[in-house]
Amino acid sequence: MSQAPKALFCPICRKVVLATDPDFPFCSERCRVIDLGKWASGGYVISSPIHDPDLLDELEGLRDRQHKTRTDED
């Protein structure tokens, strides 16, 4: 007996979307792009601080490498 695909709601338009849909968790490419635009414009933020020291070190190292690369290009 196989399980039916789990149905959820698109976070943008609230239409039902199946986990097997190609744009999951969105119902369409349009909703996917709207969501990306909200992230890019600062409409969404991650509100809790990062407490993992290893992750903080990794992020700081990445930031420093990106800054160095940009400085080298100028």
N, C-alpha and C positions, 0 to 999 in steps of 0.2 A: 504494500500500500504506500503510494508516494504522497508526500505532503504537498499541499497547494502552496504556490508562491505567496510569500508574506506581502500584504498590501499596506502601504503607508501613504501619507499625504505629502504632496509637493510642498516644500517650505515657502514657496513664493505664492502660488495661486491656490493651494489647498486641494487640488484635484487628486484623486486616488491614483497612485503609481505603484506598479509591481516591482519587486526587487529584480526581476528579470528584464525590465525595460532598459534600453541602452543608455538613457540619460539619467538613470537612477542616481541619486534620490530625487531628481527633478523629473517633471513630466515631459519636458521638451528642452531643446537647445536654447530657446528664448528664455525660459526660466533660469537655466544654468548661467547664461550671460548676465541676466539681471542680478543674480546672486554675486557673481564675480565683480560686477560694477559696484555693488554695495561694499564689498571688502576693499576694493581699490579706492573708493571715495571716503573711507573711514566710517561708513555706516555701521559696520560691525567692528567690535573690538574684543580682544580677549581680556577679560576684566580681572582675572586672578593672577597675582604675581607668580613668577617661576621660582620655586624653592629648591630645585635640584641643583646643587653646586656644580656637578659635572656638566649638566646641560648649560648652565650659565657660562662656564668656562668655554665650552664648545661654541656657543653663540658669540661670545666676545672674540674668540679667535677667528671665527668666520667674518665678523664685522671688520676686524683689523686687516684681514687678508683682502677683503673687498676694498677697503679704504686705500691700502697700499697699491692695489692694482689700478685704481682710479688715479692715484697720484702719479704713478709711473706713466700712465697714458697721457697726462697733461704736459 
